[in-house]
Amino acid sequence: MAKQKHYIFNQLTQSFEVLETSRSRRFFRALLIFLAVLGIAFVFAILLFTFFRSPKEMMQARELEYMKLQYEILNDRLDNMEILMTDMEQRDNNLYRVLLEADPIPTSMRRSGFSDAGRYEALYGYRNSAQVVKAARKLDVIASQLYNQSVSYDELFVMAHNKSDMLAHIPAIIPLKMTELKYVSSNFGHRPDPIYKVTKFHNGMDFTAPLGTEVYASGDGVVSDVERNEWGYGNMVTIDHGFGYKTRYAHLQKYAVRKGQKVKRGQLVGFVGKTGKTTGVHLHYEVLKNGQPVNPINFLFNDLTPDEYNRILELSTLPTQTMD
């Protein structure tokens, strides 16, 4: 096709002349058109990406929401782990270390080895930084607690190994068969006296069982005293377990041991009776530590199932009146 010519009317010559455009002029005209199209495209792109999401962006948004949900679930699980760790620490201090006569570990020591100073700086600056840092901090705290608890258990293992003899002597079983136990007629603490009708401190627990029910030693020891009385505790056996522990078994129908005799945990020491100052057939059982009475309920754990132990706990919390 022949190149199309452009004409312009010349006022001076009163005639049409061929319009000649220079190459530079044509270049700048083309450049102007190109820039105009590019500007329009840029504005269109801004509007598109401002008000509409691409498939990739929508997929990333869904992934972010999913990750946010997972961090929420993770934080909930870490909360439960913190509760479990706290329970383990409390049992360590209030049960295991009490039994092994070891000092409890202060909370400051259990949390030692952890510091969050500058630990999480790289995690800040993002939309969900708070959740991520919260989860990371909880995880680090739990890891520190687990390590310190592991060290504590190692110490307890060594103490238990060295004190296996002591563990055998601690009064740690109920002195009657659970099948023979009817109920706990009275527990440790202030109770109305059945004879004098005044509130008195009851130094032990009263277990109601049929007359003649066998009574067993709750730990290894030596029979330090065998008494026969018409009043007070009636027929009573006292066992010295060593390590500061003693137990008393009172109101017995008769006893099956003698003073100075060595006994083992679970060995027969007497039979449930109604001797001495009492209003009914029962066993009065005491635990003494360094001469001071302590609540026997804290020592009835060695041969009871969790259900049996819970049953004893329930029976011991019922409002009762002592029988002696």
C-alpha positions as CSV (number, residue, x, y, z in Angstrom):
1,M,0.0,0.0,0.0
2,A,1.3,3.5,-0.9
3,K,2.2,5.7,2.0
4,Q,-0.6,8.1,2.7
5,K,0.4,11.7,2.3
6,H,-0.9,14.6,4.5
7,Y,-1.5,18.1,3.1
8,I,-1.7,21.5,4.6
9,F,-3.1,24.7,3.1
10,N,-0.5,27.5,2.7
11,Q,-2.1,30.9,3.1
12,L,0.7,32.7,1.4
13,T,0.6,30.7,-1.8
14,Q,-3.1,29.9,-1.6
15,S,-2.3,26.3,-2.4
16,F,-2.1,22.8,-0.7
17,E,1.3,21.6,0.1
18,V,2.5,18.2,1.3
19,L,3.0,18.2,5.1
20,E,6.5,17.0,5.9
21,T,7.0,15.7,9.5
22,S,10.4,15.2,10.9
23,R,11.5,11.9,12.3
24,S,12.0,13.4,15.8
25,R,8.6,14.8,15.8
26,R,7.1,11.5,14.9
27,F,9.1,9.8,17.7
28,F,7.9,12.3,20.3
29,R,4.3,11.8,19.1
30,A,4.6,8.1,19.4
31,L,6.3,8.4,22.8
32,L,3.5,10.6,24.0
33,I,0.9,8.1,22.9
34,F,2.8,5.3,24.6
35,L,3.1,7.2,27.9
36,A,-0.6,8.0,27.8
37,V,-1.5,4.3,27.3
38,L,1.0,3.3,30.1
39,G,-0.5,5.8,32.5
40,I,-4.1,4.6,31.9
41,A,-2.9,1.0,32.4
42,F,-1.2,2.0,35.7
43,V,-4.3,3.7,37.0
44,F,-6.4,0.7,36.0
45,A,-4.0,-1.7,37.7
46,I,-4.1,0.3,41.0
47,L,-7.9,0.3,41.0
48,L,-7.9,-3.4,40.2
49,F,-5.6,-4.4,43.0
50,T,-7.1,-2.0,45.4
51,F,-10.7,-3.3,45.1
52,F,-10.2,-6.8,43.9
53,R,-8.0,-9.7,45.2
54,S,-6.2,-12.0,43.0
55,P,-6.7,-15.8,43.5
56,K,-3.2,-16.0,45.0
57,E,-4.0,-13.2,47.5
58,M,-7.3,-14.9,48.5
59,M,-5.4,-18.2,49.0
60,Q,-2.8,-16.5,51.2
61,A,-5.6,-14.8,53.2
62,R,-7.2,-18.2,53.9
63,E,-3.8,-19.6,54.9
64,L,-3.3,-16.7,57.3
65,E,-6.7,-17.2,58.9
66,Y,-6.0,-20.9,59.2
67,M,-2.6,-20.2,60.9
68,K,-4.2,-17.7,63.3
69,L,-6.8,-20.4,64.3
70,Q,-4.0,-23.0,64.8
71,Y,-2.1,-20.5,67.1
72,E,-5.2,-20.0,69.1
73,I,-5.6,-23.8,69.5
74,L,-1.9,-24.1,70.4
75,N,-2.2,-21.4,73.1
76,D,-5.2,-23.3,74.6
77,R,-3.2,-26.5,74.7
78,L,-0.3,-24.8,76.2
79,D,-2.6,-23.3,78.9
80,N,-3.7,-26.9,79.8
81,M,0.0,-28.0,79.9
82,E,0.7,-25.1,82.3
83,I,-2.1,-26.3,84.6
84,L,-0.7,-29.9,84.5
85,M,2.8,-28.6,85.2
86,T,1.5,-26.6,88.2
87,D,-0.3,-29.7,89.5
88,M,2.9,-31.8,89.2
89,E,4.9,-29.1,91.0
90,Q,2.4,-29.0,93.8
91,R,2.4,-32.8,94.2
92,D,6.2,-32.7,94.2
93,N,6.3,-30.1,97.0
94,N,3.3,-31.1,99.1
95,L,3.4,-34.9,98.8
96,Y,6.6,-36.5,97.5
97,R,9.0,-34.1,99.3
98,V,6.8,-34.1,102.5
99,L,7.0,-37.9,102.6
100,L,10.8,-37.9,102.0
101,E,11.2,-35.1,104.5
102,A,12.8,-32.8,101.9
103,D,12.4,-29.1,101.6
104,P,10.0,-27.9,98.9
105,I,11.4,-26.2,95.8
106,P,10.6,-22.4,95.7
107,T,8.7,-21.2,92.6
108,S,11.6,-18.9,91.8
109,M,13.9,-21.9,91.4
110,R,11.4,-23.8,89.4
111,R,11.2,-20.9,86.9
112,S,15.0,-20.4,86.9
113,G,16.9,-20.8,83.6
114,F,14.3,-18.8,81.6
115,S,14.5,-15.2,80.5
116,D,12.6,-13.6,77.7
117,A,14.9,-10.6,77.4
118,G,15.4,-10.0,73.7
119,R,14.4,-13.6,73.0
120,Y,11.4,-12.7,70.7
121,E,12.5,-9.5,69.0
122,A,12.6,-11.3,65.6
123,L,8.9,-12.3,66.0
124,Y,7.6,-8.7,66.3
125,G,6.6,-6.4,63.5
126,Y,3.9,-8.7,62.0
127,R,0.1,-8.6,62.1
128,N,-0.2,-11.6,64.4
129,S,3.0,-11.1,66.3
130,A,1.2,-11.1,69.7
131,Q,-0.2,-14.6,69.3
132,V,3.1,-16.0,68.0
133,V,5.1,-14.4,70.8
134,K,2.5,-15.6,73.4
135,A,2.8,-19.2,72.2
136,A,6.6,-19.1,72.0
137,R,6.9,-17.7,75.5
138,K,4.5,-20.3,77.0
139,L,6.4,-23.1,75.3
140,D,9.7,-21.8,76.6
141,V,8.4,-21.5,80.1
142,I,6.9,-25.1,80.0
143,A,10.2,-26.4,78.7
144,S,12.0,-24.7,81.6
145,Q,9.5,-26.1,84.1
146,L,9.9,-29.6,82.6
147,Y,13.6,-29.5,82.9
148,N,13.6,-28.3,86.5
149,Q,10.9,-30.9,87.3
150,S,13.0,-33.6,85.7
151,V,15.9,-32.5,87.9
152,S,13.6,-32.6,90.9
153,Y,12.5,-36.2,90.1
154,D,16.1,-37.3,89.8
155,E,16.7,-35.9,93.3
156,L,13.6,-37.6,94.6
157,F,14.7,-40.9,93.1
158,V,18.0,-40.7,94.9
159,M,16.3,-39.7,98.2
160,A,13.8,-42.5,97.8
161,H,16.5,-45.0,97.1
162,N,18.5,-43.9,100.1
163,K,15.3,-43.8,102.2
164,S,13.7,-47.0,101.1
165,D,14.0,-48.2,104.7
166,M,12.2,-45.0,105.9
167,L,9.4,-45.5,103.3
168,A,8.8,-49.0,104.6
169,H,8.4,-47.6,108.2
170,I,6.1,-44.6,107.3
171,P,2.5,-45.5,108.3
172,A,1.1,-45.6,104.8
173,I,-1.9,-48.0,104.7
174,I,-5.3,-48.1,106.2
175,P,-5.2,-50.3,109.3
176,L,-8.4,-52.3,108.3
177,K,-9.5,-54.1,105.2
178,M,-11.6,-51.9,103.1
179,T,-14.2,-54.7,102.8
180,E,-14.6,-54.6,106.6
181,L,-14.8,-50.8,106.9
182,K,-18.4,-49.5,107.3
183,Y,-17.7,-45.8,107.5
184,V,-15.4,-43.2,109.1
185,S,-17.4,-42.4,112.3
186,S,-15.1,-39.4,113.1
187,N,-12.1,-37.7,111.6
188,F,-9.2,-35.5,112.7
189,G,-10.0,-32.2,114.2
190,H,-12.5,-30.5,116.6
191,R,-15.5,-32.7,117.3
192,P,-18.3,-32.9,120.0
193,D,-17.3,-35.3,122.8
194,P,-20.0,-38.0,123.2
195,I,-19.6,-38.3,127.0
196,Y,-18.8,-34.7,128.1
197,K,-20.9,-33.0,125.4
198,V,-18.3,-30.3,124.8
199,T,-16.1,-29.7,121.7
200,K,-12.7,-31.3,122.0
201,F,-9.9,-31.9,119.6
202,H,-9.9,-35.4,118.1
203,N,-6.4,-36.6,117.5
204,G,-7.1,-39.4,115.0
205,M,-9.7,-41.1,112.9
206,D,-12.4,-43.5,114.1
207,F,-13.1,-46.4,111.8
208,T,-16.4,-48.3,112.4
209,A,-16.1,-52.0,111.7
210,P,-17.6,-55.3,113.1
211,L,-16.5,-56.4,116.5
212,G,-13.4,-58.6,116.2
213,T,-12.3,-57.2,112.8
214,E,-8.5,-57.6,112.3
215,V,-6.3,-54.5,112.8
216,Y,-3.0,-54.2,110.9
217,A,0.2,-52.3,111.5
218,S,0.4,-49.4,109.0
219,G,4.2,-49.5,108.7
220,D,7.3,-51.4,109.9
221,G,8.3,-50.7,113.4
222,V,8.6,-51.9,117.0
223,V,5.7,-52.2,119.5
224,S,6.7,-49.5,122.0
225,D,3.7,-50.0,124.3
226,V,0.8,-52.3,125.0
227,E,-1.9,-51.0,127.4
228,R,-4.9,-52.4,129.0
229,N,-7.3,-49.8,130.5
230,E,-10.9,-49.6,131.6
231,W,-11.1,-46.0,130.6
232,G,-9.6,-43.6,128.1
233,Y,-8.2,-45.5,125.1
234,G,-9.0,-48.9,126.5
235,N,-6.8,-51.7,125.1
236,M,-4.2,-49.9,122.9
237,V,-1.1,-50.8,120.9
238,T,1.5,-48.1,120.2
239,I,4.1,-48.8,117.4
240,D,7.3,-46.7,117.0
241,H,8.1,-46.6,113.3
242,G,11.3,-44.6,113.7
243,F,12.0,-41.4,111.8
244,G,9.8,-39.6,114.2
245,Y,6.6,-41.5,113.4
246,K,4.4,-43.4,115.9
247,T,0.9,-44.9,115.5
248,R,-1.8,-45.8,118.1
249,Y,-4.5,-48.4,117.7
250,A,-7.1,-47.9,120.5
251,H,-10.3,-49.5,122.0
252,L,-9.1,-52.9,120.9
253,Q,-11.1,-56.0,121.9
254,K,-7.6,-57.6,122.4
255,Y,-4.2,-57.3,120.9
256,A,-2.0,-59.8,119.1
257,V,1.5,-58.4,119.8
258,R,3.7,-57.8,122.8
259,K,5.9,-54.9,123.9
260,G,9.3,-54.8,122.1
261,Q,8.1,-57.0,119.2
262,K,9.2,-56.0,115.7
263,V,6.3,-55.8,113.2
264,K,6.0,-55.4,109.5
265,R,3.5,-53.3,107.6
266,G,0.2,-55.3,107.2
267,Q,1.0,-57.5,110.2
268,L,-1.9,-58.3,112.6
269,V,-1.7,-56.3,115.9
270,G,-5.2,-56.6,117.4
271,F,-8.9,-56.7,116.9
272,V,-11.6,-54.0,116.8
273,G,-13.4,-53.7,120.1
274,K,-15.3,-51.4,122.5
275,T,-12.9,-51.0,125.4
276,G,-12.3,-47.8,127.3
277,K,-14.2,-44.5,127.0
278,T,-16.3,-45.2,123.9
279,T,-19.9,-45.2,122.8
280,G,-19.6,-47.9,120.1
281,V,-17.5,-50.6,118.5
282,H,-14.7,-48.9,116.4
283,L,-11.0,-48.5,116.0
284,H,-9.4,-45.2,117.0
285,Y,-6.3,-44.7,114.9
286,E,-3.6,-42.0,115.4
287,V,-0.5,-40.9,113.6
288,L,2.1,-38.9,115.5
289,K,5.1,-37.1,114.0
290,N,7.7,-36.0,116.5
291,G,5.2,-36.4,119.3
292,Q,2.5,-34.2,117.6
293,P,-0.7,-35.8,116.2
294,V,-1.1,-35.3,112.4
295,N,-4.1,-36.1,110.2
296,P,-4.0,-39.8,109.3
297,I,-5.9,-39.1,106.1
298,N,-2.7,-37.8,104.6
299,F,-1.0,-41.2,105.0
300,L,-3.7,-43.6,103.7
301,F,-2.4,-43.8,100.2
302,N,-0.1,-46.8,99.8
303,D,-2.6,-49.7,99.2
304,L,-5.8,-47.8,98.2
305,T,-7.0,-47.4,94.7
306,P,-7.9,-43.9,93.6
307,D,-11.6,-44.7,94.1
308,E,-11.0,-46.1,97.6
309,Y,-8.9,-43.1,98.5
310,N,-11.6,-40.8,97.3
311,R,-14.2,-42.7,99.3
312,I,-12.1,-42.3,102.5
313,L,-11.8,-38.6,101.7
314,E,-15.5,-38.2,101.3
315,L,-16.2,-40.1,104.5
316,S,-13.7,-38.0,106.4
317,T,-15.4,-34.8,105.4
318,L,-18.9,-35.7,106.6
319,P,-20.0,-33.9,109.8
320,T,-19.6,-36.4,112.6
321,Q,-19.3,-36.8,116.4
322,T,-16.4,-38.7,117.9
323,M,-17.2,-42.0,119.5
324,D,-14.5,-41.7,122.2
